[in-house]
Each structure stands twice: as C-alpha cells, then as structure tokens.
Amino acid sequence: MPNKPITLIVPFAAGGNLDIVGRLIAPGLAKELGQSVVVQNKPGAGGVLGATELSRSEPDGTVLLVSTPNAITVAPKMVQTQYTIDSFAAVGLISSTSLLLVTRTEQPKFKDFASFVAFAKANPGKVSIANAGIGTSNHIAIMQLQIMAGIELNVITYKGSGPSNIDLLGGQVDVSIDQLSSAITFLKSGRTRAMMVVAAERDPLVPDVPSAKELGLPQLEVSTTAGLLAPGKTPAATLALLNAALNKTLADPQIQEQLARAASRTRPGPAAVFTTLMQTEDKTATALAAAGKLKPE
C-alpha cells in the first residue's frame, strides 16, 4: 500500500448506523495500518454515490467504503449505476444490527403495532414511514412489511438515518424503520418508542420490544450488516493486509464495547464471508427485480 492517508467513505449522512460504525473503526484501522484514516460522508441514492466514488478509485487500498450489501446488490436494480458487484472487493464484515419499527413517543394516531396496522388499513397511504435510502435494508423491510401486513404506506426516502430521525422527532413523518444502533439514543431518552423488532426473535438490547414473529409476521426478518469494501482490482496481498487490520481492530475489547453500546455486534472473519453474502443478496435482488418487486425510482 502507498504511504498516504486512507479515505474511509461512509455513503450516508452523519448520525446513521454506517456513520457510527465507520467512525468507531477508523482509529483502529489507522493504528494497525500506520496511516491516518479520514472518514468522508458521501450520502445519496441509497449508498450509490459513495459506492460509485469507490468504484472509480485507484485499487491500492487507500480508498475504502463502509457499506451494507444493499448498495452493491439491491440499489443497482432500482437506479442506474456505473458499477456492478464485480466493481468491488470485500475486505471483511464489520458488524450487524437489528432493525426496528419506531415512532415518536407522543404519536397520537396509534400506540402499538396492532393499532398501527389497523390505522394504516383504515387509511391507505396516509401513514408516512421513513427509511435511510432506496435499496437499503430499511427500505427492503418496509416493502416486505407492506406486503405481509396488507397495508399501504407513504414511503419517504432520506439520505441516511440521521435526517430521517430529525423528521420523525419533528413529526414530519409518522414512523420509521431504523437500525437499533442509530435509534437507541432516542429510545433511551424516551423521545421515541419501538413497536417491533424486524426479526423472528427479540433483541436482548431492547428486550421489551416484540419481534415480528410474535406479532404475526414470521417471515419478516431483515437486519443491517456492515462490511468494508475496496475497489475490485485491489491486489490480493493488499486485501489480506486490510482484512488483518480490520480483524485486529474488531478484536479490541474497547471497539467491541463501543460497538455494543451502539447496539451492533462485531462480525470479524475472512473476506470470503462478505463476498458470499453479497453474491447471495445479488441473486435475491435479481429475482425480486424480475418479479417486479424492485422498481426503478
């Protein structure tokens, strides 16, 4: 790798899950690689703008991207992109976090999931729901929620969880599907409340929040997994060096504690695990697009 600063692209606005994760691992990567790591937020189009910048970067390990698989696999089925899955090389997984259906505490229209569904059925398209970007896990969860619950929502797309939370708290939107990592501060302060964990099981960090399975939606299970990517033609030796640095960073008890406080679980391991996950999600997204479930926006 060249002896120069490393740019760590976060493809969403400040305050969201990937921004939190990126800023937590940056100091550890800098320590392990012996180079400064500068976090650069590049929000827009569900992560596509940040992914595009990485795909155009020199494959020398000095520009990296914190991303979910969705920006690489789902978003290109919904918007025109200048890259494919082969434009990227996996460095490794970083963390995973649960998704929640949340609303502000003083929400006057409904108090729990059952009353939310009842209100939405009685008022098609009248309940607004925020997500962090087209093609994100948040967005996919909303699409599945509407189908499985038999409701029609007014889906509002933002450039990350930070902006969507501002509007949720301000009453501009009724509900949101958000990562626990970016929602937990508002939950703890009492400004928002969670109606459902978008999974088959409850999350131990919010044990009082029922799971989708408990609420009658056993097939609704979506979480957010964050990983580290490099440009597609990055040499294998450089990728191995980056993977080792990432895993050492994630092995640091302080990093594990910080990610746990941010409601995320560390996912160290070989790069091949992230590669397989992206390939699997790409096949799923291709099938959904062919069935007309993923439409261009």
Buried (B, 14 or more C-beta within 10 A) or exposed (E): BEEEEBBBBBBBBBBBBBBBBBBBBBBBBBBBBEBEBEBBBBBBBBBBBBBBBBBEBEBBBBBBBBBBBBBBBBBBBBBEBEBEBEBBBBBBBBBBBBBBBBBBEEBEBBEBBEEBBEBBEEBEEEBBBBBBBBBBBBBBBBBBBBEBBEBBBBBBBBBBBBBBBBBBBEEEBBBBBBBBBBBBBBBEEEBBBBBBBBBBEBBEBBEEBBBBBBBEBEEBBBBBBBBBBBBBEBBEEBBEBBBBBBBBBBEBEEBBEBBEEBBBBBBBBBBEBBBEBBBEBBEBBBEBBEEEBBEEE
